[in-house]
């Protein structure tokens, strides 16, 4: 659980830096959104098939800041809004699943042209889920989805915004939600939910009250930001990098034999990455390179041979960059024996540039499509050209 809390703290620190990067030119534009969710579980475990048949429901509240600075990084990304949110879910029997709530940060990337009244957008969100009821061999033995009371919250919404009035939007979309602790505690099949959402969003200008305190007078400042056309992507200096990244974490493991019980023993993990990154412009890049992994939990599989805890692999993938952040999606395979793991792995991560030559990164390394461990690390760029 400690690793999940560290992840959550680092993420909201980065969200805070993003808020500070905003500089409004015609008032401070804000939004408040209420929405409901409903859909089905995408469950891959063994003990909760009946409990997940009824689907799920949830509601959430989001508060957002709108970046309106035409000279900032946001002008090349369609002027996204970003903020914080609260989620409360009804995902099944509370004695098995608990009553999950979540706190998260999110960013809303507009995709459609500014003049469209019904506009398409993509909203990723990342945070912390709490108030879950975890697996317990005596009191909750069927819950093989979640092994901890606290997990990572991830959501991505493919949504539409209908501009209803000067202040109000109708928002609706299709979204995917995932709860997982990254194998920090086992069992951890995770909870995956796919469904529809519908809500209302209210726009207001936070500077209106400073110049117009009369509740009956006409509004002086616009409540809604009128987005200009997105500026074109640009080439960047030093568009080729050599990146070095090291990360650590801890995990629990699954029983090696059917019928064995889970134990609370914790194992150390370590990742080292050397890769080449080519930036096509300010937004898009590709990376590829070498990986070294140390997985202490392989002790349960190879108790008498610690040389089996080491693996070497290669990876490649796509990077999406904005402001000082990078979202990474990489796929790899092992050059050594896979030690009983699946033959391929993935890395999904968020990187924040601390300096031109250094960064912090938090991500998930997978075993095929299952969580293997969370990586907390730092990196540097010894060569840039």
ROLO-630815 format. One record per residue (C-alpha): x, y, z; residue in three letters; residue number from 0. Coordinates in steps of 0.2 Angstrom, whole numbers, plus 5000, padded with zeros to 4 digits. Example, Ala and Ser with C-alpha at 12.3 -4.5 7.8 and 13.67 -1.06 7.14 Angstrom:
2
> u  v  w  code  pos
> 5062  4978  5039  ALA  0;
> 5068  4995  5036  SER  1;
# end
This chain:
385
> u  v  w  code  pos
> 5000  5000  5000  UNK  0;
> 5015  5012  5003  UNK  1;
> 5020  5011  4985  UNK  2;
> 5002  5016  4980  UNK  3;
> 5002  5031  4991  UNK  4;
> 5019  5036  4985  UNK  5;
> 5012  5035  4967  UNK  6;
> 4997  5045  4972  UNK  7;
> 5007  5059  4980  UNK  8;
> 5019  5060  4965  UNK  9;
> 5005  5061  4953  UNK  10;
> 4996  5075  4962  UNK  11;
> 5012  5085  4964  UNK  12;
> 5014  5084  4945  UNK  13;
> 4996  5090  4943  UNK  14;
> 5000  5105  4954  UNK  15;
> 5014  5109  4942  UNK  16;
> 5002  5108  4928  UNK  17;
> 4990  5120  4936  UNK  18;
> 5004  5133  4939  UNK  19;
> 5008  5133  4921  UNK  20;
> 4991  5141  4917  UNK  21;
> 4991  5159  4912  UNK  22;
> 4974  5166  4908  UNK  23;
> 4972  5182  4897  UNK  24;
> 4953  5185  4898  UNK  25;
> 4948  5179  4915  UNK  26;
> 4950  5163  4924  UNK  27;
> 4939  5150  4916  UNK  28;
> 4933  5136  4927  UNK  29;
> 4920  5122  4925  UNK  30;
> 4911  5110  4937  UNK  31;
> 4904  5094  4931  UNK  32;
> 4893  5080  4938  UNK  33;
> 4890  5064  4929  UNK  34;
> 4884  5046  4931  UNK  35;
> 4891  5030  4924  UNK  36;
> 4884  5013  4921  UNK  37;
> 4891  4998  4912  UNK  38;
> 4898  4980  4913  UNK  39;
> 4913  4972  4921  UNK  40;
> 4927  4965  4910  UNK  41;
> 4932  4951  4923  UNK  42;
> 4946  4939  4920  UNK  43;
> 4948  4931  4937  UNK  44;
> 4940  4915  4943  UNK  45;
> 4930  4918  4959  UNK  46;
> 4918  4933  4955  UNK  47;
> 4909  4928  4939  UNK  48;
> 4892  4929  4947  UNK  49;
> 4896  4944  4957  UNK  50;
> 4901  4954  4942  UNK  51;
> 4886  4950  4931  UNK  52;
> 4875  4964  4937  UNK  53;
> 4887  4977  4931  UNK  54;
> 4891  4993  4940  UNK  55;
> 4886  5011  4943  UNK  56;
> 4895  5027  4948  UNK  57;
> 4894  5045  4949  UNK  58;
> 4908  5058  4949  UNK  59;
> 4912  5077  4952  UNK  60;
> 4925  5086  4942  UNK  61;
> 4932  5103  4944  UNK  62;
> 4943  5110  4930  UNK  63;
> 4954  5124  4925  UNK  64;
> 4954  5130  4907  UNK  65;
> 4971  5136  4900  UNK  66;
> 4967  5151  4889  UNK  67;
> 4985  5157  4886  UNK  68;
> 4987  5158  4867  UNK  69;
> 5006  5159  4869  UNK  70;
> 5008  5143  4880  UNK  71;
> 5010  5125  4876  UNK  72;
> 4991  5122  4877  UNK  73;
> 4989  5132  4860  UNK  74;
> 4996  5117  4851  UNK  75;
> 4985  5104  4860  UNK  76;
> 4968  5112  4857  UNK  77;
> 4968  5121  4874  UNK  78;
> 4965  5107  4885  UNK  79;
> 4957  5109  4902  UNK  80;
> 4963  5100  4918  UNK  81;
> 4958  5097  4936  UNK  82;
> 4954  5086  4950  UNK  83;
> 4939  5074  4953  UNK  84;
> 4930  5063  4965  UNK  85;
> 4922  5046  4960  UNK  86;
> 4910  5035  4970  UNK  87;
> 4906  5018  4963  UNK  88;
> 4893  5004  4966  UNK  89;
> 4902  4990  4958  UNK  90;
> 4894  4975  4967  UNK  91;
> 4891  4967  4984  UNK  92;
> 4899  4979  4996  UNK  93;
> 4904  4965  5008  UNK  94;
> 4915  4958  4993  UNK  95;
> 4920  4974  4984  UNK  96;
> 4918  4987  4997  UNK  97;
> 4911  5005  4993  UNK  98;
> 4925  5012  4982  UNK  99;
> 4929  5030  4981  UNK  100;
> 4943  5039  4971  UNK  101;
> 4952  5055  4970  UNK  102;
> 4960  5059  4953  UNK  103;
> 4968  5071  4942  UNK  104;
> 4963  5072  4924  UNK  105;
> 4966  5082  4907  UNK  106;
> 4953  5085  4893  UNK  107;
> 4960  5086  4876  UNK  108;
> 4948  5093  4863  UNK  109;
> 4949  5084  4846  UNK  110;
> 4935  5093  4836  UNK  111;
> 4937  5110  4828  UNK  112;
> 4932  5124  4840  UNK  113;
> 4917  5130  4830  UNK  114;
> 4908  5113  4832  UNK  115;
> 4893  5113  4844  UNK  116;
> 4895  5095  4848  UNK  117;
> 4913  5092  4850  UNK  118;
> 4923  5076  4853  UNK  119;
> 4937  5075  4866  UNK  120;
> 4948  5062  4875  UNK  121;
> 4950  5063  4894  UNK  122;
> 4963  5052  4903  UNK  123;
> 4962  5052  4922  UNK  124;
> 4974  5044  4935  UNK  125;
> 4973  5044  4954  UNK  126;
> 4969  5033  4970  UNK  127;
> 4955  5022  4974  UNK  128;
> 4951  5018  4992  UNK  129;
> 4938  5010  5003  UNK  130;
> 4939  4994  4994  UNK  131;
> 4936  4977  5003  UNK  132;
> 4951  4966  4999  UNK  133;
> 4954  4948  4998  UNK  134;
> 4955  4939  5015  UNK  135;
> 4956  4920  5016  UNK  136;
> 4944  4919  5030  UNK  137;
> 4931  4933  5028  UNK  138;
> 4932  4937  5009  UNK  139;
> 4940  4922  5000  UNK  140;
> 4931  4924  4984  UNK  141;
> 4938  4941  4980  UNK  142;
> 4953  4937  4969  UNK  143;
> 4952  4954  4960  UNK  144;
> 4959  4966  4974  UNK  145;
> 4971  4962  4987  UNK  146;
> 4972  4979  4995  UNK  147;
> 4961  4993  5002  UNK  148;
> 4969  5006  4991  UNK  149;
> 4973  5004  4972  UNK  150;
> 4978  5015  4957  UNK  151;
> 4963  5022  4948  UNK  152;
> 4964  5024  4930  UNK  153;
> 4950  5030  4918  UNK  154;
> 4949  5035  4900  UNK  155;
> 4934  5043  4892  UNK  156;
> 4930  5045  4874  UNK  157;
> 4917  5058  4875  UNK  158;
> 4907  5072  4867  UNK  159;
> 4902  5089  4873  UNK  160;
> 4886  5097  4867  UNK  161;
> 4886  5116  4870  UNK  162;
> 4868  5118  4877  UNK  163;
> 4868  5136  4883  UNK  164;
> 4881  5149  4887  UNK  165;
> 4885  5141  4903  UNK  166;
> 4880  5123  4902  UNK  167;
> 4886  5108  4892  UNK  168;
> 4878  5091  4891  UNK  169;
> 4893  5078  4892  UNK  170;
> 4892  5060  4887  UNK  171;
> 4903  5046  4881  UNK  172;
> 4911  5029  4882  UNK  173;
> 4923  5025  4896  UNK  174;
> 4935  5012  4903  UNK  175;
> 4939  5011  4921  UNK  176;
> 4953  5001  4930  UNK  177;
> 4957  4997  4948  UNK  178;
> 4974  4989  4951  UNK  179;
> 4988  4989  4964  UNK  180;
> 5001  4983  4952  UNK  181;
> 5004  4967  4961  UNK  182;
> 5009  4976  4977  UNK  183;
> 4997  4965  4986  UNK  184;
> 4990  4949  4979  UNK  185;
> 4978  4942  4973  UNK  186;
> 4977  4956  4960  UNK  187;
> 4966  4951  4944  UNK  188;
> 4960  4969  4945  UNK  189;
> 4943  4977  4941  UNK  190;
> 4940  4982  4924  UNK  191;
> 4924  4992  4919  UNK  192;
> 4917  4997  4902  UNK  193;
> 4902  5008  4900  UNK  194;
> 4892  5024  4896  UNK  195;
> 4892  5040  4905  UNK  196;
> 4881  5056  4905  UNK  197;
> 4882  5072  4914  UNK  198;
> 4881  5091  4915  UNK  199;
> 4895  5104  4915  UNK  200;
> 4894  5122  4921  UNK  201;
> 4906  5135  4915  UNK  202;
> 4910  5151  4924  UNK  203;
> 4923  5165  4925  UNK  204;
> 4931  5166  4942  UNK  205;
> 4936  5184  4939  UNK  206;
> 4918  5190  4936  UNK  207;
> 4914  5193  4955  UNK  208;
> 4929  5205  4956  UNK  209;
> 4922  5217  4943  UNK  210;
> 4904  5214  4945  UNK  211;
> 4896  5211  4962  UNK  212;
> 4878  5215  4957  UNK  213;
> 4869  5198  4957  UNK  214;
> 4856  5206  4945  UNK  215;
> 4868  5215  4932  UNK  216;
> 4872  5207  4916  UNK  217;
> 4888  5197  4915  UNK  218;
> 4904  5207  4910  UNK  219;
> 4916  5193  4907  UNK  220;
> 4912  5178  4896  UNK  221;
> 4908  5162  4906  UNK  222;
> 4915  5150  4892  UNK  223;
> 4932  5151  4884  UNK  224;
> 4931  5152  4865  UNK  225;
> 4945  5141  4859  UNK  226;
> 4955  5147  4844  UNK  227;
> 4961  5135  4831  UNK  228;
> 4975  5124  4837  UNK  229;
> 4992  5129  4832  UNK  230;
> 5002  5117  4821  UNK  231;
> 5015  5106  4829  UNK  232;
> 5033  5112  4828  UNK  233;
> 5050  5103  4827  UNK  234;
> 5060  5103  4843  UNK  235;
> 5079  5106  4846  UNK  236;
> 5088  5090  4852  UNK  237;
> 5075  5079  4844  UNK  238;
> 5086  5063  4848  UNK  239;
> 5090  5057  4865  UNK  240;
> 5098  5043  4874  UNK  241;
> 5088  5040  4890  UNK  242;
> 5094  5030  4905  UNK  243;
> 5081  5025  4918  UNK  244;
> 5082  5015  4934  UNK  245;
> 5067  5011  4945  UNK  246;
> 5062  5000  4960  UNK  247;
> 5047  4993  4969  UNK  248;
> 5040  4979  4979  UNK  249;
> 5028  4965  4976  UNK  250;
> 5019  4950  4983  UNK  251;
> 5017  4934  4973  UNK  252;
> 5004  4920  4969  UNK  253;
> 5005  4902  4975  UNK  254;
> 5015  4891  4964  UNK  255;
> 5004  4876  4967  UNK  256;
> 4985  4875  4966  UNK  257;
> 4978  4874  4984  UNK  258;
> 4992  4884  4992  UNK  259;
> 4988  4899  5001  UNK  260;
> 4993  4917  4998  UNK  261;
> 5007  4924  5010  UNK  262;
> 5012  4941  5015  UNK  263;
> 5030  4940  5010  UNK  264;
> 5036  4955  5000  UNK  265;
> 5049  4954  4987  UNK  266;
> 5060  4968  4979  UNK  267;
> 5060  4972  4960  UNK  268;
> 5072  4983  4950  UNK  269;
> 5071  4989  4932  UNK  270;
> 5085  4997  4922  UNK  271;
> 5081  5004  4904  UNK  272;
> 5093  5011  4891  UNK  273;
> 5084  5018  4876  UNK  274;
> 5084  5029  4860  UNK  275;
> 5070  5042  4858  UNK  276;
> 5067  5051  4842  UNK  277;
> 5055  5066  4843  UNK  278;
> 5046  5070  4827  UNK  279;
> 5039  5086  4834  UNK  280;
> 5033  5093  4851  UNK  281;
> 5019  5080  4853  UNK  282;
> 5025  5063  4845  UNK  283;
> 5040  5052  4847  UNK  284;
> 5045  5034  4847  UNK  285;
> 5057  5025  4858  UNK  286;
> 5066  5008  4858  UNK  287;
> 5080  5000  4868  UNK  288;
> 5086  4987  4881  UNK  289;
> 5079  4982  4898  UNK  290;
> 5086  4973  4913  UNK  291;
> 5074  4967  4926  UNK  292;
> 5077  4959  4944  UNK  293;
> 5061  4950  4950  UNK  294;
> 5064  4944  4968  UNK  295;
> 5047  4936  4968  UNK  296;
> 5054  4922  4957  UNK  297;
> 5061  4915  4973  UNK  298;
> 5045  4906  4975  UNK  299;
> 5047  4898  4958  UNK  300;
> 5066  4895  4959  UNK  301;
> 5070  4894  4978  UNK  302;
> 5088  4887  4976  UNK  303;
> 5094  4897  4961  UNK  304;
> 5095  4916  4963  UNK  305;
> 5102  4918  4945  UNK  306;
> 5085  4915  4939  UNK  307;
> 5079  4931  4946  UNK  308;
> 5087  4941  4932  UNK  309;
> 5079  4945  4915  UNK  310;
> 5085  4955  4899  UNK  311;
> 5073  4961  4886  UNK  312;
> 5070  4974  4872  UNK  313;
> 5056  4986  4870  UNK  314;
> 5049  4999  4858  UNK  315;
> 5034  5010  4857  UNK  316;
> 5026  5027  4856  UNK  317;
> 5027  5042  4867  UNK  318;
> 5014  5057  4868  UNK  319;
> 5022  5073  4875  UNK  320;
> 5014  5089  4882  UNK  321;
> 5020  5102  4893  UNK  322;
> 5033  5093  4904  UNK  323;
> 5024  5077  4903  UNK  324;
> 5026  5061  4893  UNK  325;
> 5014  5047  4892  UNK  326;
> 5023  5031  4887  UNK  327;
> 5016  5015  4879  UNK  328;
> 5029  5002  4875  UNK  329;
> 5029  4983  4871  UNK  330;
> 5044  4972  4873  UNK  331;
> 5050  4954  4874  UNK  332;
> 5064  4944  4883  UNK  333;
> 5081  4940  4876  UNK  334;
> 5084  4928  4890  UNK  335;
> 5073  4914  4896  UNK  336;
> 5057  4922  4902  UNK  337;
> 5057  4912  4919  UNK  338;
> 5039  4906  4917  UNK  339;
> 5032  4923  4913  UNK  340;
> 5023  4927  4897  UNK  341;
> 5034  4929  4882  UNK  342;
> 5030  4948  4880  UNK  343;
> 5028  4963  4892  UNK  344;
> 5022  4981  4891  UNK  345;
> 5026  4997  4900  UNK  346;
> 5013  5011  4903  UNK  347;
> 5021  5026  4912  UNK  348;
> 5020  5044  4915  UNK  349;
> 5036  5054  4914  UNK  350;
> 5039  5072  4921  UNK  351;
> 5054  5082  4915  UNK  352;
> 5063  5089  4930  UNK  353;
> 5076  5097  4919  UNK  354;
> 5081  5096  4901  UNK  355;
> 5093  5082  4906  UNK  356;
> 5083  5073  4919  UNK  357;
> 5066  5066  4923  UNK  358;
> 5055  5057  4936  UNK  359;
> 5044  5042  4930  UNK  360;
> 5031  5031  4937  UNK  361;
> 5024  5017  4927  UNK  362;
> 5017  4999  4927  UNK  363;
> 5027  4984  4920  UNK  364;
> 5016  4970  4914  UNK  365;
> 5017  4951  4912  UNK  366;
> 5007  4950  4895  UNK  367;
> 4991  4959  4900  UNK  368;
> 4993  4956  4919  UNK  369;
> 5001  4968  4931  UNK  370;
> 5019  4963  4935  UNK  371;
> 5025  4978  4946  UNK  372;
> 5024  4996  4948  UNK  373;
> 5041  5006  4943  UNK  374;
> 5046  5021  4953  UNK  375;
> 5061  5029  4946  UNK  376;
> 5072  5043  4939  UNK  377;
> 5081  5045  4923  UNK  378;
> 5093  5056  4914  UNK  379;
> 5098  5060  4896  UNK  380;
> 5117  5059  4894  UNK  381;
> 5116  5062  4876  UNK  382;
> 5105  5074  4866  UNK  383;
> 5107  5080  4848  UNK  384;
# end
